[in-house]
Amino acid sequence: MAVADAAPPKRVRRPGTDVTFLVVSDTHFGFGDIQKEHDALVPKLNATAGRPYPRSVGGNVGVPRGLVVTGDLTEWGKVEEWQPFVATYGLHGTEAKLAMPVFEMIGNHDKVHGPWVEEQVAKRHGGRFYAWDWDDVHLVALGEAPDDEGLAFLAKDLERVDTNVPVFLFFHLALEGPWSTGHWFGDGDYKKRLAALLRGRFTAAIFHGHHHATGHYVWDGIDVVKPGAVKGGAHTFAVVHVTSERFTVASYDWDHDTWGASFARDLPR
């Protein structure tokens, strides 16, 4: 006899994983004539599938499962700025210019005029913080950055994920480097608590925005990626490919239609 309200089965890693997804940041709708940048970017995102990877990666890009946007969706958090974000990127990949699902989170700019934009994101995805799976890859959106509520959400979410499942985290604020201090809710011990929570797990990578830059560094043994931004000069997006054996991250410059830096990691068995 089935037990009512039984816990869902624990997410485990199995062979056969083949997941591609894209990441960009800092869309800043409402800033100047930024819609022109989005009108240039979206066709490049839509045309990613089938593009040859750089020789350092090899092969061709698979069909992306979706686009992740790591915060600062708007310039000031206004209704009239959120509306063009939705008109451009949609939600499911069928109702707007972007031809794939989008998974977004807020940044500090989205809160300038209050919590309205964050409330819209929560309505679209079921909460301020949310998680989803593509095959045996687990992905977690942690908003501007994991505060007390976010850390509690992550701890509970990871209880249902086996420690060998690749986990990708996404939030807006930086962990190290420019603008990484004084912005994280007064700093405190949030980063220290996040690091402790992730130890013993396979956190494949963390993606963040805020710096309006393209780059890669290692924080507490975890690969951290800055995917590029729509606002500013770092016009790149990250193309991520995860299989059962390895994952790669390659940076694509949509202004010049060229690949930038890339790196690969083998997945622990």
C-alpha positions as CSV (number, residue, x, y, z in Angstrom):
1,M,0.0,0.0,0.0
2,A,1.4,3.4,-1.0
3,V,2.3,5.7,1.9
4,A,0.7,9.2,1.6
5,D,3.1,12.1,1.3
6,A,6.1,9.8,0.9
7,A,9.3,11.6,0.2
8,P,10.3,11.7,-3.5
9,P,13.2,9.4,-4.5
10,K,16.6,10.8,-3.9
11,R,18.3,12.3,-7.0
12,V,21.2,10.0,-8.0
13,R,23.7,10.1,-10.8
14,R,23.3,7.6,-13.7
15,P,25.1,7.2,-17.0
16,G,23.8,8.8,-20.2
17,T,23.7,12.5,-19.1
18,D,24.1,15.0,-21.9
19,V,23.0,18.5,-20.9
20,T,23.8,21.8,-22.6
21,F,22.7,25.2,-21.2
22,L,23.6,28.9,-21.5
23,V,24.2,31.5,-18.9
24,V,24.3,35.3,-19.1
25,S,24.0,38.1,-16.6
26,D,23.0,41.8,-16.0
27,T,20.4,42.4,-18.6
28,H,19.5,45.8,-17.0
29,F,16.3,46.5,-18.9
30,G,15.6,50.3,-18.5
31,F,19.3,51.4,-18.9
32,G,19.7,53.7,-21.9
33,D,19.0,51.9,-25.3
34,I,19.9,48.5,-23.9
35,Q,17.1,46.9,-25.9
36,K,19.4,47.1,-28.9
37,E,21.9,44.9,-27.2
38,H,19.2,42.3,-26.4
39,D,18.0,42.4,-30.0
40,A,21.5,41.5,-31.1
41,L,22.0,38.9,-28.3
42,V,18.9,36.9,-28.6
43,P,19.4,35.7,-32.2
44,K,22.9,34.5,-31.2
45,L,21.5,32.6,-28.2
46,N,18.9,31.0,-30.5
47,A,21.6,30.0,-33.0
48,T,23.9,28.3,-30.5
49,A,22.9,24.7,-31.2
50,G,25.1,23.1,-33.8
51,R,27.8,25.8,-33.7
52,P,31.3,24.2,-33.7
53,Y,33.0,24.4,-30.3
54,P,36.6,25.7,-30.2
55,R,39.2,23.1,-30.8
56,S,40.0,23.0,-27.0
57,V,36.5,21.6,-26.4
58,G,35.7,19.8,-29.7
59,G,32.5,18.8,-31.3
60,N,29.4,20.9,-31.8
61,V,27.1,22.6,-29.3
62,G,24.0,20.6,-28.4
63,V,20.5,22.0,-28.2
64,P,20.4,24.2,-25.0
65,R,17.9,23.2,-22.4
66,G,17.6,26.8,-21.3
67,L,19.1,30.1,-20.5
68,V,20.0,31.2,-16.9
69,V,20.2,34.9,-16.2
70,T,22.1,35.7,-13.0
71,G,20.5,38.9,-11.8
72,D,20.1,42.6,-12.4
73,L,17.3,41.9,-14.8
74,T,16.3,45.6,-14.6
75,E,18.1,48.9,-14.0
76,W,15.8,50.1,-11.1
77,G,13.3,47.4,-10.4
78,K,10.4,49.2,-12.1
79,V,7.3,47.7,-13.7
80,E,8.0,49.3,-17.1
81,E,11.5,47.7,-17.0
82,W,10.3,44.2,-16.1
83,Q,7.8,44.1,-18.9
84,P,10.4,44.2,-21.8
85,F,12.4,41.5,-20.0
86,V,9.4,39.2,-20.2
87,A,8.6,40.4,-23.8
88,T,12.2,39.6,-24.9
89,Y,12.9,36.4,-22.9
90,G,9.5,35.0,-22.1
91,L,9.5,32.0,-19.8
92,H,8.9,28.7,-21.6
93,G,10.7,29.4,-24.8
94,T,7.5,29.7,-26.9
95,E,6.0,33.1,-26.2
96,A,8.8,35.6,-26.8
97,K,11.9,36.2,-28.9
98,L,14.1,33.6,-27.0
99,A,13.4,30.1,-28.3
100,M,14.3,28.3,-25.0
101,P,13.1,28.4,-21.4
102,V,14.6,31.1,-19.1
103,F,15.6,30.8,-15.5
104,E,16.2,34.1,-13.9
105,M,17.0,35.6,-10.5
106,I,17.2,39.1,-9.1
107,G,20.2,41.3,-8.4
108,N,20.7,44.3,-6.3
109,H,19.4,46.7,-9.0
110,D,16.1,44.9,-9.0
111,K,15.4,45.9,-5.4
112,V,15.9,49.6,-5.7
113,H,12.2,50.4,-5.9
114,G,11.2,47.5,-3.6
115,P,10.5,43.8,-3.9
116,W,8.1,43.9,-6.9
117,V,10.5,42.3,-9.5
118,E,11.5,39.6,-7.0
119,E,7.8,38.9,-6.5
120,Q,7.4,38.4,-10.2
121,V,10.3,36.0,-10.4
122,A,8.9,34.0,-7.4
123,K,5.5,33.8,-9.2
124,R,7.2,32.4,-12.3
125,H,9.3,29.8,-10.6
126,G,7.6,29.0,-7.4
127,G,9.6,31.0,-4.9
128,R,12.5,33.4,-4.2
129,F,14.8,30.4,-4.4
130,Y,14.1,27.4,-6.6
131,A,15.8,24.3,-8.1
132,W,15.3,22.1,-11.1
133,D,16.9,19.1,-12.8
134,W,18.0,18.4,-16.4
135,D,18.7,14.7,-16.6
136,D,21.0,13.9,-13.7
137,V,22.2,17.5,-13.3
138,H,20.8,19.6,-10.4
139,L,20.6,23.4,-10.7
140,V,19.7,25.9,-7.9
141,A,18.8,29.5,-8.3
142,L,19.6,31.5,-5.1
143,G,18.5,35.0,-5.9
144,E,20.7,38.0,-5.2
145,A,22.8,35.7,-3.0
146,P,21.9,33.0,-0.4
147,D,20.8,34.8,2.8
148,D,19.5,33.0,5.9
149,E,16.4,31.8,4.0
150,G,18.4,30.9,0.9
151,L,20.9,28.8,2.9
152,A,18.1,27.0,4.6
153,F,16.4,26.4,1.2
154,L,19.7,25.0,-0.2
155,A,20.3,22.8,2.8
156,K,16.9,21.2,2.6
157,D,17.1,20.9,-1.2
158,L,20.4,19.1,-1.2
159,E,19.0,16.5,1.3
160,R,17.3,15.0,-1.7
161,V,20.4,15.0,-4.0
162,D,23.1,12.3,-3.8
163,T,26.6,13.6,-3.1
164,N,27.9,12.5,-6.5
165,V,25.3,14.4,-8.5
166,P,26.8,17.5,-10.3
167,V,25.2,20.6,-8.7
168,F,25.3,24.1,-10.3
169,L,24.5,27.2,-8.3
170,F,23.5,30.6,-9.6
171,F,23.2,33.9,-7.9
172,H,24.1,37.5,-8.5
173,L,26.6,38.8,-6.1
174,A,30.4,38.0,-6.3
175,L,32.3,35.7,-4.0
176,E,35.7,37.2,-4.6
177,G,37.3,40.0,-6.6
178,P,35.7,43.4,-7.5
179,W,32.5,44.3,-5.6
180,S,32.6,41.1,-3.5
181,T,32.7,42.9,-0.2
182,G,30.1,45.3,1.4
183,H,27.4,44.0,-0.9
184,W,26.5,40.6,0.5
185,F,23.9,41.7,3.1
186,G,26.6,43.4,5.1
187,D,28.9,40.4,4.5
188,G,28.6,38.6,7.8
189,D,29.3,34.9,7.7
190,Y,27.1,34.0,4.7
191,K,30.0,32.9,2.4
192,K,31.5,30.9,5.2
193,R,28.2,29.1,5.8
194,L,27.7,28.5,2.1
195,A,31.2,26.9,1.8
196,A,30.5,24.6,4.8
197,L,27.2,23.6,3.3
198,L,28.8,22.6,0.0
199,R,31.7,20.6,1.4
200,G,31.5,16.9,0.6
201,R,29.3,17.5,-2.4
202,F,30.1,17.7,-6.1
203,T,29.4,21.4,-6.7
204,A,30.4,21.5,-10.4
205,A,30.4,25.3,-10.6
206,I,28.9,28.5,-9.3
207,F,27.8,31.3,-11.7
208,H,27.4,34.9,-10.6
209,G,27.0,38.3,-12.2
210,H,27.4,41.8,-10.6
211,H,30.9,42.4,-12.0
212,H,29.8,42.8,-15.6
213,A,32.8,40.7,-16.6
214,T,33.8,37.5,-18.2
215,G,36.1,35.2,-16.1
216,H,36.8,32.2,-14.0
217,Y,38.3,31.7,-10.6
218,V,38.3,29.1,-7.8
219,W,36.6,29.7,-4.5
220,D,36.9,27.2,-1.6
221,G,37.9,24.5,-4.2
222,I,34.8,25.3,-6.5
223,D,35.0,26.7,-10.0
224,V,33.3,30.1,-10.2
225,V,32.3,31.6,-13.5
226,K,31.4,35.2,-14.5
227,P,29.5,34.6,-17.7
228,G,29.6,38.1,-19.1
229,A,26.9,40.8,-19.2
230,V,24.5,42.6,-21.5
231,K,25.2,46.0,-19.9
232,G,28.8,47.1,-20.4
233,G,31.6,45.7,-22.6
234,A,31.7,42.1,-21.6
235,H,29.4,40.8,-24.3
236,T,29.8,37.1,-23.7
237,F,27.6,34.3,-22.6
238,A,28.7,30.9,-21.2
239,V,27.9,27.6,-23.0
240,V,27.9,24.8,-20.5
241,H,28.0,21.1,-21.5
242,V,27.6,18.3,-18.9
243,T,28.0,14.6,-19.6
244,S,28.3,11.6,-17.3
245,E,32.1,12.0,-17.4
246,R,33.0,15.7,-17.6
247,F,31.7,19.2,-18.0
248,T,33.0,22.1,-20.1
249,V,32.3,25.9,-19.9
250,A,33.1,27.9,-23.1
251,S,32.7,31.7,-23.4
252,Y,31.0,33.0,-26.6
253,D,31.5,36.6,-27.7
254,W,28.3,37.6,-29.5
255,D,29.7,40.9,-30.8
256,H,32.4,39.3,-32.8
257,D,31.0,35.7,-33.2
258,T,34.1,34.2,-31.7
259,W,34.9,31.8,-28.8
260,G,36.8,33.1,-25.8
261,A,38.3,31.1,-22.9
262,S,37.1,27.6,-22.0
263,F,37.8,25.0,-19.4
264,A,36.9,21.5,-18.6
265,R,36.6,19.3,-15.5
266,D,36.3,15.5,-15.2
267,L,33.4,14.4,-13.0
268,P,34.4,12.3,-10.0
269,R,33.1,8.8,-10.2
